[in-house]
Amino acid sequence: MNRPIILLSTVLSCVFITACVGRSHIPYQPDNSSTAATDIASSQHFEYTKQTVPFENHILREDESKYYILRHIRLPSSGDNGQPENTMTLRYYESKLPGRKGLVIVLPIWGSSIYPPKKITRSLIKKTKGRLNIMWVEGPRQLFDWQQLKQSTNEDEFAVAVRKTTERLQTNVIDIRRLVDWSETQPDIDPQRIGLVGFSISAIAAALVLPHDQRFASSVLVMGAAQPSKMIALCYGRLAEVREIITERFNWTVEEYQTFVEKIYHDFDPAIYAGKSDPENILLIDARNDTCMPESARDAMWHALGKPERISINYGHKTSFLAMTPIGFNFLNGVIVKFLREHLDTDKQ
């Protein structure tokens, strides 16, 4: 096959994939009826004492651009966040333009692909040209201690290992709030225009942040869900490895495994904080054929957040991220950036 034919075939494949991906769109419709949180007491997990946040700040001049100074920021975590030296590290693209600007905080998929957060960070840099500040939080390590989970020899040890993941999730939720505390003290950031973006597991973290912190003017949650015990019980990869080992070792069914995890994760389920977020400022993006985040869990997330605007891609958990690549004509990048700019950028020209 010669080069022109190969090129034509590639282009047609891209068009075909994009056309077949499909999507459904549910716009936000204000609803005067309110849904009260079902477990107010458990909110205490995400409370903390507000105080000055120490930080290290290094300017990376080699990456300085026309519109941004790139700073490498390190802040101490409030506890065991699962990351190196228990620190929160981030790349802060500080606008060179005069005056206070809005801020977008981009969360990592801890220990997994950096492509989605990196791609949306670059899209924001390209499209806003200094009209927004951007923080890309790094997360090189996963929140799960896989060895501890797999090596649990009895139910008590396994409970300790599972609880460790909830404690790290709790710590990261508090750290995100503390990052907002720090951001509010910066002269270049408008504290009334702070946005949050989370992907997959960090979308779950974001869904726990929003009900407990009303300072976000805009949020985009991508490929997440409520009821995290279902993700742990149904997802593939390392979660499946742990599930197979533990169910065989303890002679459990998958249902018994999920029930065990669900009890530990109860207070870390976004679904129990229904009615405490502002749906008008939230965009929810999920995957219709997501086997890691099942339909019931995705719907529970949407209801808990107050039925915000929702876009569902007709693919699986990982394949839906193709909509952030040239194969999917960067569709999701455009949607996410547009939503954030509408809420945070005072000059959208």
N, C-alpha and C positions, 0 to 999 in steps of 0.2 A: 504494500500500500504506500503510495507516494505522500509527500509532506502535505500538499493541499487537502487531500482526502482525509488524512489523519486530523488535520486542523478542523475541517468541517465536521468530522465525526465527534470531536471533542466539544465543539460549540453546540451541536445538536444534543449531545448527552447532557450538557449543562442546562439547556433549555428544557429538556425532557424531565430531568431531575427536579428542577424548580417547579415545573408545572405539576408534577406528580406529588410533590411535597404537600401542597395544599395547606390551608389553614382556616380556622374558624375565628371569628372576632366577635366578642361580646363587649360592647361599649359600657362604660359606667353609667348606671341609672340611679340617681339619688333615691334613697329609700328612707322614709321617715320612721319606719319601725326600727327599733334598736334591739340588738342581741347582747344581753349582759354576759360578762365573763363568767364562766362556770366555776372557777376556782381562784378567787382573788388571793387567798392566803399564800398560794404557791408563788405569787409574784415576788415574794421576798428573796427568792433565789437570785434575782437579777438586780437587787438593790446594792448600793455601795456608798461609801462616804466620799463625797466630792472633795478633792484637794488638788493642790498644784501638782502637775504631772511633769517630772523631770524628763529631759530628752537630750539626745545627741544629734547634732545637725551638721552634715557635711555637704558642701556644694560640689556637685560633679560637673566641673566646668567643661569636660570633654563632651558632654551631652547637652550643653547649653544650646538653645535654638533662638530663633528670631523672637518668639513670643514667650518663652519660658526659661526660668532658671530651674535646673533639676537638683533637688536636695535629697540626700539619703538620710532618713530620720529613724532613730531607734528610741523606743519608749519601753520602760520596764513593764512587764505584764503584772496584772493584779494577783496572779497565782500561777498554777501549772497550766500553760496554754498549749503545751505539746510542741512548742517551737524551740529552736536552739537558744539556750541560755534564758529561756522563759522571757523572751523579748518580743515586742511587736516591731517589725521593721517595715518600712514603706518607702516608696519613691514618690516624692512630692514635686509635682510640676507646678511651680509657683509662677503666676502670671507676671509679666513685666509691665503690663498696662497699668496706668494709674488708677487709684481708687480701689475700694473693696469689691471683690468678686465672689460669686457663688462658688461652692465647693462640691465636687463629686467624690465620694469615697467608694473605691472599687475593691471588693473583698475577693480573697483567693478561693480556689477550690483546694483546700488544704491537702498538700501532698499529692495532688493529681495534676491534670493538665493546666499549664499556665496560659494556654492559647486564648480562652474566652476573656479573662480579665486583661490580658495584654492587648488583645485586639480591640476591646471596647475603649481601653485607655488611649490607644493610638487614634482611634476614630474620633474621640472627644478632642484630642489635641489638634487633629487636622480640621475638624469642623468648627470648633469654637475659637481657635486662633487667639488664645489668651483671654477670652471673655469669661472663662471659668477656670478656677484652680482645680487640679486633679490629684488625688491621692490613690496610688495603687499599692494596696497592702500585700506584702509578700507572705507566703505560707508554705515553706518547703516541706514540712512534715505533716503527716496525717494525724487526726485526732484519735484514731484507734491505735492501741498498742496490740498489734496483731499477734505477737508471740505470747504475750500474757493471756490473751483470749484463747488461743489455740492450746496452750499448755495447762489450762485450768483442769484440775483433776477431780473436782467436786463442785457442787452447785454454789457453795459459799465462795469459792475462789473465782468462779465464773461471774458471780454477782459483783464481786469487787472489781473485776476487770471491766465489766460493762459500766459500772458506776463511774469508773475513771473517765470513760468517754463523755459521760454527761457532765462531769466536773470540768473537763476541758472545754466543752461546749459552753457551759455557764461562764467560765473565765473569759472566753473570747467574746461573748455577748457583752460582758461588763467592760472589756477592753475597748470594744467599739464605742461604747458610751463615753469612756474616758478619752478616747481619741477626739470625740466631739468637744469634750471639755477643753482639751488642748487647742483645738481649732478655733474655739470662740475667743481665745486670748491672742490670736494672731491678727496683726493690723491689716493684712491683705485679704482677710476672709470675712464675708458678710454672714454672720451667724443666723440670719433669717433665711438664708438660701443654701441649705446643706442637703445634698442628695446621697442616696445609698444604692449600690448595685451589688447583688449577690447571685452566685451561680451554684446550682446543685446543693451541696451541703451548706454553702454559705448563704444560699437563699433561705434555708431553714433557720440559720442563725439570724439572718435579717428579719425573718418573720417573728422571731422571739424578741428582737430589739424593738421593733416598731410599737408593740403594745405598751412597752415600758419606757419609751422615750419619745416625746412629742415634738422633738426639735428638727425632724426631717421634713423638708418642704417637698421632697419628691423621692420615690423609691421604685426600683425595678427589680423584681425577683424572677429569676430565670431557671427553669427546670427543677424547681423544688416541690415540696409537698408538706402537709402536716402528717401526723401519725407516724413519726420516724421508726417506730417498732416494725411497721410493715415494710419499710425500706430494708431494715436489717434482716428481716425474715425472708424477703423475696428477691433481693438484688443479687447480681452475679459477681464475678471477680473474687476478691479477698473475703468479702462478706459471705459468699457462698462457701468458700473453703472452711471458714470458721463454723458456719452453720452445719455443714456435713460432718465435721469432726465432733462437734458438741452433741448433736442429735444422736449420733451413733454411740458416743461414749456414755451418755446419760440415758440412752434408750428412750429418747423423746420423739414425738411427732413434730412436724414443722409448726403445727398449731400450738403445741405446748411450748416450743421454743419462743414463738412470738409472744405468747402470754407472759412468759417469764421476763422477757425484755421489756414488754409494755409496762409492767409494774414499776420498773426502775426508771423508765423514760417518761412516766406520767407527767411530771411537772415541766418537761422539756418538749411538750407537744404544742405547737402553735394553735391547735384547734381549741384548747381550753381557755384561750385568751380572746375569744370572739368578742367583737364589739368594742375593742379598745384601740383600734387603728383608724386612720382617716383614709377611706377608700378612694376619695377623689384624687389623692396625690400618689396613688400606687398603680403600677402596671405589672400585671402578672402574666408571665409567658411560660407555658408548659408544653409537654409532648403528649399527644393523644394516645400513642402506642407505647408509652413508657412502662416497662415492666419493673423498673426499680422503684418508681413512684406510682403506685397503682391509682386507678381512676378515683376510687373512694377517698384516697389520701389527698389527691390533687383537688378534688371538689371540696374537701374539708378545709384546705388551705384557703381557697377562694371565698368560702362562706365566713371563715374566721376573720379574714381581712375586710369583710364588709362588701363582698362582691364588686371588687374594683374592675377596671378595664382588663379584659383577658384575651390573650391570643394563644391558640392551641395549634401547634404544628403537627401535621399528620405523619409523624415518624416516631422512632424510639428515643430513648434518653440521650444516647451519644450521637446518633445520626441527625437528630434535630439541630445539633450545633453546626452542621454543614450550612445552615442558613446564615452563619456568621462568616462564611468563606466565599471566595469567588464562585465556587460551584453553585451556591445559593444566592449569588449576586449580592452578597452582604446585606440581605434583607433585614435580619435582626439588628445589625449594627445601626442601620438607618432608623429603625423604629425606636430603639433604645435612646439614641442620641436625640432624636426629635422630641421624645417625651421629656427627657431631662432638660433640654433647652427651653421648652415651653414653660417649665416650672422654675428654672433657676437662672436663665440667661435674660437679662433685661434688654439686651441688644441682639436680636436674633437675625439681623441682616447679614 
